[in-house]
Amino acid sequence: MKVDYWQNFTCCSATYIQNMADYHNLIYYRDPGGLYVNLYVPSEVAWAGPQGELRVVQQKDYPVTGASNLTIEAAPGALLPIKFRVPGWSRGMSIRVNGADTGTACTPGEWAAVSRTWRASDRIEGRIPLDFRMNCPRRRWSSIAG
């Protein structure tokens, strides 16, 4: 069990509670051109963008199956990109829409964008392979599996 001693300040003892309360603010981002999916957690977002409202529900099986599923509940009926954070440690992430591979480049450490005219009931599946890896303090990244 972790015990915080309030009389001995560490960087996290004062900000930990605030961080936990702010996590929901980090799931989605937006700019005038689109919506960004930053965290893969069960959630909902309604965004009134310049073209109209986009409403998305995210359900996840990650990390059990390596997939996070998003369902479009309302769409503006205009071309709109949805961008997905590709974790820097990931290899082989893929994005499917309505069961079809999008062919979207998923470069680790960057955003993968899928632009289309979304419709209500569209399903997006982001899949991040669950490769075994080890982070070594002297090496930036190494893979045990190959």
C-alpha angles and dihedrals in degrees: 000000000000117000123194117209104210094199091060106062120215124174094254103044093075100036101037094087092047092048092053091050092051100049092096088061090062100054097083134019129188141194130179090275104050155323125283124209106209104164128037102222134123104278148127131228133187114192126183100208128177092272096046140278123332116191120188132180118200122203121178140203089176125155093014094061102006093245136115117191126204125191122199108225098175130011133187095231092239135102107279132166122226111197125204126204110239106207114237091233095051126105123193101009113173136189125211128186118203089345096306123112111246095205088227115163108244105194114182112252095020139086120264111211127206111190121190144118100277123214131200109270095029110143124212121194120194112192123193112186114236101230120172110243140163127216111215121198093225097041123053097223136345133178122221092194095055 
